[in-house]
C-alpha cells in the first residue's frame, strides 16, 4: 500500500538518512541550476510568465537555492510573473518543503487551484503543491527533475533462448520471509510492450512511468515553450543491471526488508530520448562535472572561498566541490539531460533566409555559459 512506501513514510534524505543528494552537499549546485533557467529564459526573449515546476523536490533544498538566485536577480525578473509548482506525493516531505520554503505559512486545499496546498516563499513568490504533473496549470514552464526518475519503479527483462522474459519478484519456498528474483515462465504483456525491437542487450531495465512523464513534459514544452532539465544517475542505453538499494549510505540487498531501503535504478537516457517522440529537441546526457564546469562552478567556488574567512567553511566548500566534480564520486556517474523546443536549437525558417537571422545563443551547461 502506498503509505508504506519508502519516500511516503519517511524520506531518508540527508546525513542521518540513507543517501545524500547534491543540493544537500552544496548551495552552489542549486545556484548554477537557477542560473541555467534564467539563461534559457533570456535566450527565449524573457517571456512575461515563468513557472518553475520541480518533480519530487526532496526537502526543498534545491528550490530554496534557486529562489535565492531569483531573488538576487530580482531586477532582471521584475516584469515577470514567477511562480513555483512542486509535484510531491509524500505528505511528510511536503511539510518539510513548506517549512524550508515558506517558514511553514501555507494554506491547505486552496479553493481556486488544482493544488492541494499553497504558500508564499520567504522571498515573496507563490508556491503551489500538486500530486501529479498533469495538475500543474499549462503555460511557459521550466521543469526540473533531480534524482526523480531513478526512484521510479522499473521492470527488469532477461533475454533467453525462448525470447524475452520478465524478471519478477517471488517468495522463496525454501526460506520463509525471503524474496527472490525469478524469470516469468512465458512472455508477459510488459515484455511485448517495453522491449524495443532493435535491443541488443541481454538484460534490460525499463521504467514505463518515466516514459509517460517524459511524454507529458515533451508535449507541454512543444505546446507552451520552456525547457526541462533532468539530472540523475544514468547511462545512454548501455548498462544492463543497475537496480540497487541503499540503507545508511551503504549498499543493501534490494530484496531484504522491503520498504526500509532507498531503491534506485540508473536512468536510461536513450529511453527518455525515444519517449519524447520527436516533440522536443534533446541535449545530453553529459557528465555532471562537464555541465557544472560549463556553468562556471570554478569561478563561483573562487568567489565563495574569497568571501569566507574561516577554515571550516573553506574545507566544507572544497569538500563539496570534490563530491560534485570528482569523477570517482558524483562527477561522472551523474548526468544532465535537457528537453527544449526545436526552435530553440534550429531557426524555423533556416532554409529560406540563412543570413538574416542572428545566431541562436548556445544552451548553457551543454556549451559554455554566456551571461554578460
N, C-alpha and C positions, 0 to 999 in steps of 0.2 A: 504493500500500500504506500502511496506517495509520502505520507507524513513520516514514514520510517526511513526515507531516503537519506543518503549521506549529507547532501547540502541542505535539504529542507530541515533536517533535525538539528544539526549543529554548525555546519560550515567550518571546517577546521583550518582556517587561514591564519597565517602569522607564526611567530616564534613558537607559541605553545601548541599550534595546530599541527596538521600533518604535512603541510607544504608551505612554502613561502613564495609569493609571486613578485614579479618585477616591481610593481608600484609600491609594494611593502618595503622593498630594498632601497628605493631611491626616488626622491621627488623629481630628479632630472628626467627620468623616464617619461613620466606623465606630462611634464612641461613640453618636452620635444614633440609628443603626440598632439598636444594642444596647438603648438606651432604648425604642425602638419595640416591640421584642419583650417587654421587661419590662412595658411599659404594657398590651400586649394580654394578657399572662399574668395580670396583676392584674384586668383587665376581665372575664376569663372565670373568676374565682374562685380563682386561684392553684392550678391542678392540681398534683398531687404529683410528676408526671414532666414533664420539659421536654427534648425533643430539638431541638437546632438542627441543621438539615440545610443545608449550603451546596453548591450546584451549581457546579462549575468555580471552585474557590476561589483561582485565581491563585497568588500566592506565599504566601497565608495571612495577608496583612496585615489584611484586613477581619475575619476570625475572631479574630485577635490583639487588635484594638481592642475587639471585642465581649466577648471574655473579660476584658479589663481592666475593663469596666463591670460584668460579672457578679461579678468579684472585689471591686470597690468596694461592690457591693450584696449581698455575701455573707450578711449577717444577714437580709436580705429573702428570699433564696433558700435559707436554711439547711435548711428542712424539705423541700426539693425535690430530686429526683434529676435533676441536669443532666448531659447528655452531648452531645458534638459528633460529627456524622456528615458526612464530606466525600465528595462524589461527584466523583472525579477519575480520568480515564483515562490521563493522562500520568505515566509513571514518574519523569521528570525533575522535574516540578512537585511531585509528592507528596513527593519527597525534600526539596525546598526548604521545603514546608509543614511537614514533620516537624521540620526544623531550627529553623524560626521558632517553632513552637508548643510543641514538647516539648524543644527543645535536642538533638534527634536520638535521644532514647531511645525507640525504637519496636521492636515485635516484628512480624516478617512472618508472614503466613499463620497467624493465631491459630486454634486448633482449634475454639473454641466459636461462632464467628460467621461470617456470610457475608462479613465484611470481609476484605480482603487484607492489612490492616496495622492495628495498634492501638498506642496510646501514651497517656501521661498528660500533660496540659498543665502548663506551669510553675506554674499555679495549682491543680493537683490535679484537673482534670476529665478524665474519659476521652474519648479521641478515636478514632474508627474511620474507615477509608478503604474506599470501595466503587467499583466500576467503573460501577454503574448505580443509579439512584434506586430501582429495584424491589428491590434487595438490602437497602435500609435497613429495619430492623425496623419493624413498624407501631406506632402509639401516638401520643399527643398530640405534635404536632411543629410547629415553625416552620421554614419553608423560605425560603431566601434565594437569589436568582438575580441577581447583579450583573454586568452585561456578560457574561452567559452566552448568552442567546438570540441576540444579534447575531452570534455567531461560528458558529452552526449553518448547514449548507448550505441554500441556497434553490433553488427552481425559479422561473424567470422566464417570464412569458407575455405575448404581444402579441395584441391584437385585430386581425384582418384582415378583408377582405371575405368570406373563406371561413370565418370563425369564429375561435375562439381557436387560437393556435399556440404551442408551447413554444419559448422561446429556448434554443438549445443551443450548446455549445462544440465547435468543429470545427477540424481542421488547415487552414491556409490553403494551397491548392495553389500559389499564386503565390510565397509566401515560405516556404521551409523553416524548420522550428522555430518558426513563428509561429502562434499560435492566433487564432481569430476567432469572433464570435457569428454564428450562422445561425438561421433560423426552421425548425422542423420542417416537412417537406413536407406532412404531414397531421396530423390530431388525434392526440395521444398519450394513453396511459392517465392521465397526470398532468393533462392539460387537462380530461378528463372528471371526474376526482376532486376537483381542488383549486380549481376556479373556482366561486364561489357564483353561483347564477342571477341574483341581484339586482345583480351587479357593474356599476358604472358607469364605472370607469376603463378606459383603453385599454392600460395596461401594468401588470402586477401581479406582485409577488413573493410567493411562498408558501413557508413553512417547515413542511413536514409534521411534521418531527421535533419542532419546538416545540409543535405541536398535540397530538402524542402525549404529550409530557411534561406539558403543562398538564392534559390529561385525567387523567393519573395523579395529579397533585397535587390536583386538584379532588376526585377520588374519595377520596383519603386524608383530606383535610380534612373532607369530608362524613361519613366513617365515624369518624374518630378525633379530630376537632377540631384546633385550631391555626390557622395562617394562613400565607400565602405572600406575600413581598414581592419584587417584580420591579423592578429599576432598570436602565434601559437607554436607549440612543438609540432614538427611535421616534416613531410618529405614530399617529393613531387611524383608520387606513383611508383616509387622504387622499393619501399620497405614492405615487409610481409607481416611479421608478428610483433606488434608493439603494445599490446594490451597489458597493463601492469597496475599494481596497487601500491599506494604509499601510506604508511602509518608512522607517525612520529618521525617524519623525514627519512624513513628507511623503506626499502622495497618490501612489499608484503604480498604474500600469496593471494592472488585475486579471488580464489575460491574459499578462502578461510574466513570465517566470521563475517559473512556478507553484511554490508551496511556499516561496518566500523572503519573501513579504509577508504581513502580517496582513490577512485578508479579512473584511469586515464588511458587514452589511446592516441597515438600520433595522428595528426590531421593529414589526410591525403589531399594535397592542394590540387593535384591533377583532376581529382574527382570534383572538387569545388569549381574548378575552371569549366569542366564539362557541364555542370549543373547551371551555370549562368545562361546556357543555351544561346550564347552569342548576343544576348540582350545588352551586355555591357562589355567594355574592354577590361582586361585584367593585367595587372603588373605583379611580378614576383612569381613564386616566393623568393625573397632574398634573405640572407642571414641577418639576424638581429644586429650583429656588430657592424655590418656594412650600412644598414639602414640608419643606425644611430650616428655612425661616423658622418654619413651624408647630411644628417640633420644638425651637425655641428656640436656633438656631445663634448668634443675635446675643448672647444672654446668655452662652453658652458662650465665644464669642470674647472678650468683655469680661473674663471671669474669667481666661482664659489670658493675655491681654495684661497684666492686673494682676499675675499670678503670675510673669511673666518679666521680667527686668530688662534683658537685653542687646538691643541694637538688631537684631542678626542674627535672633534668634528673633521679635521683633516683625515684622520685614519678611517673614519666612517665613510667619507666621500671616496677615498681611494679604494676601500674595500668594496663599496657598492659598484664603483666603476668596473672593478675587476670581475665581479659577479655578472654584470651585464655584458661585458665585452670579451672576456676571456673565452677563446674557442672551446676550452675544456669545460667551462661552466655553462653559461646561457648563450654565449656569443654565437656559437654555431648551431646548437640544436633548436634554437628559437628562430622562427621565420616571420617575415612580414609579407602581406599579400593584399592587393587593393583591387576594388571594383570601381570603375569610373565610366561615365558616359562616353560613347565612342567619339563624340565631337570634341572631347577634352584632349584627345590624342591626335585626331585627324580632322582637318577642316572639312566641313560637309561639301564645300564647293571647290575642293582642291583641283579637280580636273579642268575646270573652265578657266580660272584666272590665278595660276600659281603665284604670280608675282605680288598681286595686290594685297594679299593677307599678311599681317605681321605674324612672325613665327609664334607658335604656342609656347608658353613658359614650360620648362621641364617640371615633372612632378617631383616635389621634394621627397627626400628619403630614398627614392629609386634612382635619383641622379643627385647632383649637388644641390643643396638648398640655396636658392637665390632670393633672399629677402633683404632689400636695402633698407 
